[in-house]
Amino acid sequence: MKAFATFFVFALTFASFAQSPEPDRPAVKQKQTRQKKNKGAAAEVGSGVGTAAGGVAKGAGAAASGAGKGAVDLATLHPVDAGVAAGSGAVKAGKDVGVGSARGAGKIGKGIGRALKKIL
């Protein structure tokens, strides 16, 4: 067994030295990074309105989902679960509307700031 292990080690050693070295490769080209073009004032305001509307829509979906689950639980005679589902839907709706409105208002403010910067 020792003879086989010794032979195996020598065979791997000679095989590794027998391989030809890799040719010199030219340096890898760096990817050119494009600078992100800033949005215009109108595009920023439009994006903010879209973000705010998306938050309201997501909130409405969460409220509808909670109301639907609450109705099903109430119909299946699970009044506690119905209250929990309706409450969690309302909380999620409030969170989504609040976050979407805040983000949208921030973008709208940024767009208005850019517009005023151009004027003044």
Buried (B, 14 or more C-beta within 10 A) or exposed (E): EEEEEEEEEEEEEEEEEEEEEEEEEEEEEEEEEEEEEEBEBEEBBBBBBEBBEBBBEBBEBBBEBBBEBBEEBBEEEBEEBBEBBBEBBBEBBEBBBEBBBEBBBBBBEBBBEBBEEEEE
